């Protein structure tokens, strides 16, 4: 399986914030934005792996400033790091006031996707072909986050092992 450049799966998507997307403060629901982010990350994972993919974890999601009714939301997703079957996807979210054109960086998220076969079992994904300094930095930082994820997952599995309903 040949390695792929992170550029090959990079994805950008724009949405207009409509009334049904907002809360009583005319701000975008966090859950709606999460849905959009998950969709962008899913596209990145699918483009990289060309396999079925499932969300493995949402490692972090930082809401830095509100997104308002009528704003244009731009989500940019990129792959940072891969293991045998997992992919770390970073999504940056920017808002643009539709009347003024003022742009803000509003949200950063890191998600992990798992490539799975027809039976839902993890399957291999292409390695990353890193060609820029920035791609190598993102890969190293992703490796560190991956190690933290593995430890946290093991802790959660131990904690729920004896859980009774």
URSUL-V442943 format. One record per residue. N is the residue number from 1. RES is the residue in three letters. OMEGA is omega in whole degrees, -180 to 180 (* if undefined). Layout:
n,res,omega
N,RES,OMEGA
N,RES,OMEGA
//
This chain:
n,res,omega
1,UNK,-177
2,UNK,176
3,UNK,-179
4,UNK,176
5,UNK,175
6,UNK,-179
7,UNK,-177
8,UNK,-177
9,UNK,-179
10,UNK,-175
11,UNK,174
12,UNK,-178
13,UNK,177
14,UNK,178
15,UNK,173
16,UNK,179
17,UNK,-178
18,UNK,-179
19,UNK,-179
20,UNK,179
21,UNK,-170
22,UNK,177
23,UNK,-177
24,UNK,178
25,UNK,-177
26,UNK,175
27,UNK,180
28,UNK,174
29,UNK,176
30,UNK,180
31,UNK,178
32,UNK,178
33,UNK,177
34,UNK,177
35,UNK,-180
36,UNK,179
37,UNK,180
38,UNK,179
39,UNK,178
40,UNK,-180
41,UNK,178
42,UNK,178
43,UNK,178
44,UNK,-178
45,UNK,180
46,UNK,180
47,UNK,-180
48,UNK,-172
49,UNK,-171
50,UNK,176
51,UNK,170
52,UNK,179
53,UNK,176
54,UNK,176
55,UNK,178
56,UNK,179
57,UNK,167
58,UNK,-171
59,UNK,177
60,UNK,180
61,UNK,-177
62,UNK,175
63,UNK,-174
64,UNK,175
65,UNK,-176
66,UNK,173
67,UNK,-171
68,UNK,174
69,UNK,179
70,UNK,178
71,UNK,171
72,UNK,-178
73,UNK,177
74,UNK,178
75,UNK,-180
76,UNK,-178
77,UNK,178
78,UNK,177
79,UNK,-178
80,UNK,-167
81,UNK,174
82,UNK,167
83,UNK,180
84,UNK,-176
85,UNK,-177
86,UNK,-179
87,UNK,173
88,UNK,-179
89,UNK,176
90,UNK,178
91,UNK,174
92,UNK,-179
93,UNK,177
94,UNK,174
95,UNK,178
96,UNK,176
97,UNK,-172
98,UNK,-178
99,UNK,-176
100,UNK,-176
101,UNK,179
102,UNK,-178
103,UNK,177
104,UNK,169
105,UNK,-171
106,UNK,-170
107,UNK,173
108,UNK,-179
109,UNK,173
110,UNK,-180
111,UNK,175
112,UNK,177
113,UNK,178
114,UNK,174
115,UNK,-178
116,UNK,177
117,UNK,-177
118,UNK,180
119,UNK,-180
120,UNK,179
121,UNK,178
122,UNK,179
123,UNK,-174
124,UNK,174
125,UNK,178
126,UNK,172
127,UNK,177
128,UNK,174
129,UNK,-174
130,UNK,-177
131,UNK,-180
132,UNK,178
133,UNK,-180
134,UNK,178
135,UNK,179
136,UNK,177
137,UNK,179
138,UNK,179
139,UNK,180
140,UNK,179
141,UNK,177
142,UNK,178
143,UNK,178
144,UNK,179
145,UNK,179
146,UNK,178
147,UNK,178
148,UNK,179
149,UNK,-179
150,UNK,179
151,UNK,-180
152,UNK,178
153,UNK,178
154,UNK,178
155,UNK,-180
156,UNK,179
157,UNK,178
158,UNK,-176
159,UNK,-177
160,UNK,-177
161,UNK,-176
162,UNK,-179
163,UNK,178
164,UNK,179
165,UNK,*
//
